Amino acid sequence: MSSIKRLVLDLLKPNEIENVEFARTLADLDGVEGANVSLLESDKDVQNLKITIEGESIENDTVASTIENLGGTIHSVDEVVCGDRMVEESSTHQD
């Protein structure tokens, strides 16, 4: 099975958990080389985040359970890159 090289996730998390903690915890997972956490929206109780994770062999189940353990909920998986190399999205006429 091809390894996951990049995951882009849209998620909701409580304000009590710092975004830095989210990024550091995800970046420390086996197979992950880096994690980017971007704040999309915030209100008094929760934040909506876009998380980009890159590495040589990302374990989707481990990422999902780690996010859940941190109090987050994944809304959607917005991008997945698998295989021997990173393939960037191409524009189409519909774009």
VEXBATOR-607891 format. One record per atom (N, C-alpha, C): residue in one letter; x, y, z. Coordinates in steps of 0.1 Angstrom, whole numbers, plus 5000, padded with zeros to 4 digits. Example, Ala and Ser with C-alpha at 12.3 -4.5 7.8 and 13.67 -1.06 7.14 Angstrom:
<recs>
a513249435078 a512349555078 a513249675078 s512849785071 s513749895071 s512950005079 
</recs>
This chain:
<recs>
m500849885000 m500050005000 m500950125000 s500550224992 s501350354991 s501250435004 s502350495008 s502450575020 s501850705018 i501250765028 i500750905028 i501850995030 k502051095021 k503051195022 k502551335027 r501251365024 r500651485029 r499151465032 l498751525043 l497351525047 l496951675050 v495851715045 v495351855048 v493951825054 l493851875066 l492551855074 l491951985078 d490651985078 d489852085084 d489252035097 l489552105108 l489052055121 l488552165130 l487852125140 l487352205151 l487952165164 k488452265172 k489052225185 k488652325195 p488652285208 p488352385219 p489452485220 n489052605224 n490052715226 n491152685237 e490752595246 e491652565257 e493052505252 i492952435242 i494152365236 i494852465227 e496152495230 e496952595222 e497252535208 n497252615198 n497552575185 n499052525184 v499952585192 v501352535192 v501352395197 e500552355207 e500552225212 e500052125201 f499052165194 f498552085183 f499652055173 a500352165169 a501352155158 a502552065163 r503052095175 r504152015181 r503751865182 t502651835188 t502151695190 t502051625177 l501551685166 l501351625153 l502751605147 a503651705148 a504951705142 a505851595148 d505551555161 d506351455168 d505851315165 l504851295157 l504351155154 l505351085144 d505450955146 d506250875137 d505850895122 g506750915113 g506450925099 g506151075095 v506051165105 v505751305102 v506951385102 e507151465092 e508351555092 e508051695096 g506751735094 g506351875098 g504851885098 a504351985105 a502952015106 a502752165106 n501752205099 n501352345098 n499952365103 v499752445113 v498352475118 v498052615115 s496952635108 s496452775104 s495052795110 l494852905117 l493552945122 l492752995111 l491552935109 l490552985099 l489553075105 e489053035117 e487953105124 e488053075139 s487653175147 s487553155161 s486353225167 d485753155177 d484753215185 d485053195200 k484153225209 k484453215223 k484753085228 d484352975221 d484552835226 d485452755218 v485352765205 v486052675196 v486852755185 q487752685178 q488452735167 q488352635156 n488352685143 n488352605131 n489752615126 l490452505124 l491852505119 l491952425106 k492952475098 k493452395087 k494752345091 i494952215090 i496152145094 i496752075082 t498052105079 t498752035068 t499951965075 i499951835072 i500951745077 i501751685066 e503051685066 e503851615056 e504851525062 g505251425055 g506251325060 g506351215050 e507151115053 e507451005045 e506450895046 s505850885058 s504950765060 s503950805071 i502950885068 i501950935077 i500950825080 e500650805092 e499550705096 e498350785099 n497350775089 n496050845091 n495350815104 d495350685108 d494650655120 d495250715132 t496650715132 t497350775143 t497150925144 v497150995133 v496851135132 v495451165138 a494451085133 a493051105137 a492851085152 s493450975158 s493350955172 s494051055180 t495251105175 t495951205183 t495151335183 i494551375172 i493651495172 i492451475181 e491851355181 e490751335190 e491151335205 n492351285208 n492951285222 n493151435226 l493451515217 l493751665220 l492451745221 g491251675218 g489951735219 g489451795206 g490151765195 g489651805182 g488751715175 t488051765165 t487151685156 t487451715142 i487751615134 i488051635120 i486751655112 h486651775106 h485451795097 h485551735083 s486751745078 s486951695064 s488451665062 v488751575053 v490051555048 v490051625034 d490751735033 d490751825021 d491751785011 e492851715015 e493851675005 e494651555011 v494951465002 v495751345005 v496751324994 v498051314997 v499051284987 v499651154991 c499651054982 c500250924984 c501250894973 g502150794976 g503050744965 g504450764969 d505350754959 d506750764960 d507250904960 r506450994955 r506851144954 r505551224956 m505851354960 m504751454961 m504251494948 v502951494946 v502351534933 v501451654937 e501751774931 e501051894934 e499751894925 e498751964931 e497451974924 e497652054911 s496952004900 s497052074888 s495752154886 s495852274879 s494652344876 s493952284864 t492652304864 t491852254852 t491052374847 h490352344836 h489452444830 h488352484840 q487952394849 q486852424858 q487352524869 d488652534871 d489152624881 d489052764876 
</recs>
